């Protein structure tokens, strides 16, 4: 696990094993807030031990930016902490989490130590604020990657923990491309110093504009390409030609997982077109 201090009392953690997934923490004089957990139990425990043993600060709150396993299954390693999320996050974990965890435990014994812990403090619109020492955290709804997505802004430092609403490669299979584009535009207008992506490295202030433009351009190119393929006599063959590079992204992103995620994006959008019996509306880049 990698670890970095982003600003005073604000920390970033990144998995060295699974998809460059990230988590964060904000510490105060008496307790800490964790933002997301890591995919593997041993890495989440390492993060917890750094905060509680090395820094001597107990974790009082854990915020789940969305329900996906690599960001929420580590809740159980913070017993007694209040788990905060969007209401939809709790509902999705309650309806799908148990079965998904059972399947994961069957194939990977490393997950045997996990038990599903649902959020017990939720909100479903507007914002939610939480004070940690001298830091004010503001939780925003940021859907698109998934309908339950939220981001956490550290107001004083202008640092945004964006969850999977911002990634090196936008991923929409559990969400909606238009909603995600709107969220990315919103993030680009927040005058941020850093974006902590749900996967990948920290985006610095001078890199934010280009990252926003790149992600919006990818979504626009993807939608245009799928729309064109849907018009072909043999759309499946046309879909195979929609590669990652032609949509403006590198194949090496996310430790080489980007081509597979891109292929899922392509298939997801095409299924939307087929099920709706129509065509996709153009998605603006700016």
C-alpha positions, 0 to 999 in steps of 0.5 A, spaced: 500 500 500 502 506 498 501 512 502 502 520 502 500 526 506 496 531 501 496 536 506 495 537 513 492 532 516 489 529 510 492 522 507 491 518 501 492 511 500 493 507 494 492 499 493 499 496 490 495 490 488 488 491 485 486 496 480 490 502 483 484 503 488 484 509 493 482 511 500 483 517 504 483 519 511 482 526 515 485 526 522 483 531 528 486 531 535 481 526 537 478 522 532 479 521 524 474 520 518 476 514 513 474 515 506 473 509 503 476 502 504 481 498 500 479 492 496 484 487 500 483 486 507 490 486 509 491 493 505 485 496 509 488 493 516 494 496 514 491 503 513 487 502 520 493 501 523 497 507 521 491 511 523 490 508 530 497 505 532 502 510 528 498 516 529 494 514 535 488 517 532 481 512 533 477 512 526 470 515 528 467 515 521 467 511 515 465 514 508 463 510 503 463 514 496 459 508 493 457 501 494 462 497 490 466 492 494 473 495 493 470 501 496 466 499 502 467 491 504 472 494 509 467 497 513 468 491 518 475 493 520 472 499 523 468 496 529 464 502 532 465 507 527 459 510 524 458 509 516 456 514 512 453 514 505 448 516 500 441 512 501 442 508 495 449 506 497 446 502 503 440 500 499 444 497 494 449 494 499 443 491 502 440 488 496 446 485 492 452 485 497 451 479 501 450 474 495 456 478 492 460 477 498 459 470 498 461 469 491 467 472 492 469 468 499 468 462 495 473 463 490 478 467 494 479 465 501 482 472 503 475 475 503 473 470 509 475 475 514 470 480 511 463 481 513 458 486 510 457 492 514 451 497 512 452 504 512 448 507 518 448 514 517 445 516 510 442 522 505 439 522 499 440 529 496 443 536 497 449 536 502 452 533 508 457 536 512 462 534 518 467 537 522 474 534 523 478 538 527 480 544 523 477 541 517 470 542 514 468 536 510 462 537 505 459 531 502 456 532 495 452 527 490 456 526 484 452 520 480 454 517 473 459 512 475 453 509 479 447 512 482 449 512 489 456 516 488 458 521 493 464 526 493 467 529 499 470 536 499 475 538 504 473 545 504 479 549 507 484 545 502 480 545 496 481 537 496 476 533 493 475 525 494 471 524 488 470 516 488 469 513 482 466 519 479 473 521 477 478 516 474 483 515 469 478 512 464 471 514 466 467 507 467 459 507 466 457 500 466 453 501 473 451 508 471 449 513 466 454 517 461 450 523 461 450 524 468 457 522 469 459 528 464 455 533 468 458 530 474 465 531 471 463 538 469 461 540 476 468 537 479 472 541 473 468 548 476 470 547 483 477 551 483 480 545 486 487 544 489 487 536 488 482 531 486 483 524 489 481 519 484 477 513 486 482 509 482 489 512 480 494 517 482 492 524 485 491 530 480 494 536 481 491 543 480 495 544 474 493 538 471 485 538 473 483 542 466 486 537 462 484 531 466 477 534 465 477 535 458 480 528 457 475 525 460 469 529 457 472 527 450 473 520 451 465 520 453 463 524 447 468 519 442 465 513 446 458 515 445 459 517 438 462 511 436 457 506 439 452 511 435 455 510 429 456 502 430 448 501 432 447 504 425 451 499 421 448 492 418 453 488 422 453 492 429 457 487 433 463 487 428 463 495 428 463 495 435 469 491 435 473 496 432 471 501 437 478 501 441 481 505 447 486 509 443 481 511 438 477 514 443 483 518 446 485 514 452 491 510 453 491 502 454 496 502 460 491 506 464 489 503 471 495 498 471 493 495 464 485 494 466 483 500 461 482 496 455 477 491 459 473 497 462 473 500 455 470 494 452 465 494 458 463 501 456 462 499 449 457 493 450 453 497 456 452 503 451 450 499 445 445 495 450 442 501 452 441 503 444 438 496 443 433 496 449 431 503 447 430 501 440 433 508 438 439 512 438 444 515 443 443 523 443 450 526 442 454 528 448 457 535 448 465 535 450 464 542 453 
